[in-house]
Amino acid sequence: MGQVEDQITPFLKARRAALDPATLGLPNGVARRRVRGLRREEVAQLAGISVDYYTRIEQGRAPAISDAVLDAIARALRLTPAEHTYLRNITLPSRRNAGGACANTDRPVVRPQILELLEAMGDTVPAVVYGPGMDILAWNRLANLVSYDYDALTVAELNAVRLTFTHPDARTFLPDWDDVAAGLVSGLRAEVGQFPDHGRPHQVMCELRDISAEFRRLWDAQDVVDRDHGVKRIVNPLVGELVVTFETFAVPNTPDQRLCTYTASKGSETERKLRELARNVAVLT
């Protein structure tokens, strides 16, 4: 797959196919619909634009699309806020080139103050800093013991999506692997819109499409979801299953980095196990 602009056609086609015409009050005649979902002319009608203009937009041939038109298409296709943001960014000409092979793909540098924060939480709260494309940029001592041994990985391996699809122990660590994998892929797609000036999300996508059939299947589903909080199950090799709540925060003044923390309910079995892991940290250090 090519640059970010090449995402427009499959994304809009997939969103058209996902809609049920009947729920939108559209007719369903005897001789109609050879394919699932809405036809182009129906999307154009719902958005209040010409069929020719919508066709050019879907084919990536329409320059300088106005915000009003994009908003109308988003309403017609019932896009979520994350999907709307993604569509807006991949259709802006000034941002399309950001996804190409020549775009910046460098790993950002984590500020010393953030590294100090990780260190301060190192005995109580597992925490990781992610960059564009879900590269793992920094972590604390406790995070290094929760699942993957980040210290033992190469820079090329330090990527959350890559680890999920290529690490031999990923399915052991993640009992809900299918859900986690789907969430990461849809989150990676969201990042294409969130970090339009950085080429790393696109690069990660291209690399994993080449090496993982499962990744290709999930990517081609065209889902866009940015899961910045939730609950995750992890099977730890030292203490067994952990049920943690993750929260992701934008790093101040560093929009291309996110801090992710993993916590447990007070008094829970997972909290006890995290304390046990923390004692292991103290022994190892």
N, C-alpha and C positions, 0 to 999 in steps of 0.2 A: 504494500500500500504506500501511496506517496505522501504528499504534504497534508497539512491540516485541511485544506480546501477539499481534498478527496474524501473527507468524512461527511460532507454535506449530503450527497446523494443517498448513501446507504442509511444515514440517520433519518432523513425525512421519509424515505420509503418505509423504514421499519416503524416509524411512528404512525404513518398512515395505515399500515397493515394491522396495527395493534388496536385500532378503533372499531367498534361495532356500529355500523350505520344505523341500525334500528334504535340504539340508545340516543342517537342524535336527531331522531325524527326524520331520517331520510328514507325514501321509498326503497323497496327491495323487490323489484319486478321479476317476472319469470325468466327473462332472457338476459338479466344483468349479471354482473360480478363474476368474472372469470378468475379474479384474485381476491384475497382477503382484504378487508378494511375499506378505506375510502379511496375513491379515484381522485386524480389530480383536480378535475373540474369541480369536485365537491369541496375539496379543501379551499380552492380559489373562491368558490361561492361563499363558504362560511367566513373566509377572511376578508371578503369584499374587494378582491383584486381580480385582474383578468387571468384566464387560464394560461395564456402565453407567458405572462409575467411570472406566475407561480412556477411554470415549467422551467423557465430560465433560472429561477432561484434554486429549484431542486437539482438542476443539472450543474450548478456552480458557475453559471454564465452571466449572473446579474451583478454588476458592480454597484457599490454605494447603495445598499439597501437601507431604507430609513428605519429608525427605531419603531415608528408607528406600524409599518408593514410587518416587521418581525414580531411585534406584540400581537398583531392580528393573526398571524400564522400560529403563534404559540397558543392563542386562545382556541383557534380552530382545531388544533391537534391535541388540545387538552394537556399541554406540556406542564410538567412540574417546574418549580422555580429553578432547580438544578439543570433540568433539560433546557429551559429557556435561556439561562446563562450560557450554557454550552453552545446553543444555536447562535446566540448573539456574537460570540467570540469567533466561531469558525466561519462566520459570514462577513466579518469585517476585513476588507482588503488589507488594511494596515497591519493586521495581526496574522494573516494567513501564512506569511513567509516564516513566522516564528516556529512553525512545526517542521521546517525543512531540515535537511541534513547539515546545512551550514549554520543553523541557529546555535546559540550558546547551550552547551550541555555540561558545563563545568559543575562540580559539586560545590555548593556554597559553603562558606566558612562560618562556623558557629561562633558567636560572640563569646568572649571570656566570661561575661556575666551570666550567660545561660549555662555555660559549663559549670560555673560555681553553683548555680541553682541545682543542676543535676547531681552534683557532688553532695550538696546539703540534703537531698532526698534519698541518697544512695542506700541508707540502711532501713528505710521505712516504705518508700513509694517507688516501684519500678517506673522509670521514665525514659523516653526516647525522643530524639529530635529528628523529624523527617524533612527532607527537602523535596524539590520538584521530582515527579516520577516516583515518589515514595522511596527515594534513597534514604538509607539509615545513616545519618550524619554523626550522631553522638548518642551515648547511652550511659546510664549509671551502673554501679556495681550490682544492684539488685536485679535490674532489667537483664543483665548478662546471665543471670542464673534462672530466669523464669522459663525460657524455652531454648532458643538458639544461643550458642556460645558466640556472641558477636566478636569477641576478642580473637577467636580462631579463624574468622572468615577473611577472605581477601576483599579489597575495595569493590571489585566487580560483583561479588556475591552479596554485598551489603545493600540489599533492596528488598522491601517487604513483599512486593509482588513476585519477584524472581524466586525468593526463598519459598514462597507458598507453592509455586509450580515446579520447582526443580530440586529442592532440598530433599534428600532421601527420607528424612524423619518428619516431614511436614504433616503428613496425614496422622502420624502418631501423636505429635504435639497438639494437633487441632482436630478433635473428634467431630466438630461441625465443619469439616473442611469444605464441603460443597458451598455452604452459605458464606463462609469467610472468603473463599475464592471468588464467588460471584460479586461480593461486596467490594473486594479490592479492584476487580476489573472495571466495575461501574464507577468506582472512585477515581481510577486512573483516567477514564474517559472524561470525568468531570474536571480533572486537573488540566486537560488540554485546553479547556476554557478558562480555568482559574489562573493559569500561568502562561498566557499567550506569548510572553516575551522570552520564554525559556524552552529550549527544544528537548529537554530531558524526558518529559512524559511521552512524547512521540517516539523518541529513541527506544525507550523501554518497551513500548507497544510493538514496535517493529521487531526487536530482538526476540520477544516472547512469541510473537506470531510465527516466527521461523522455527522455534524449537518445541512448542507445545501445542498439540492439537486441541487440548482442553481449553487453553487460553484463547485460541482462535474461535472456538465455538462460542464462548462467553462474550468475546469482543464483538463478534458479528451479531449478537443479540441487540446491540445498540442501546443498552441500558445506561442511564446516567443517574447515579445516586452518590451523594457525598455523605458518608456515614462518619460524622465527627463525634459521636458518642454512642454508647450501647453496652451490651454485656457480651463477654467472650469466655469460652471454656478453653482451658489449656491443660494438657496432661504433662506435668513436670516430671522429669526423670528422678528427681530426688524425693518429692513429697506427694506426688500423685496429682489428682485433678484440682485445678484452681478455677473458681468462677469469679471473674474480675469485671469491674465496671471501668470502661475506658472513656476518657474525655480528651478531646483534642483542642488545643488553643493556638491561635496565631501568635507567633513570636513578635512582640512589639518592635516596630521600625524595621522588621525583616519579613516582608509579606510572602517570601518564597520558602519560609520555614514554619514548621508546626511542632509544638511540644505535646506529646501524648503521655498521659499518666494512667496507671493501672492501680485501682484501689479495690478494697473489699469491705463489705458491710461490717460494722463494728460487732464484735462477738461471734462472727461467723467462723466456720471451719477454715475458710480460705484465709481469713485474717491471721489465724493461728499458724497456718502453713507459711504465710509470707514472713511472719516473725521467725519461724524456723529457718527459712532461707536466709534471712538477715543474719542469723547467728552463723550460718555457713560462710556468709560474706566476711564476717568479722574474723573467722578462723583462717580463711584464705588470704586475708590481707594482713 
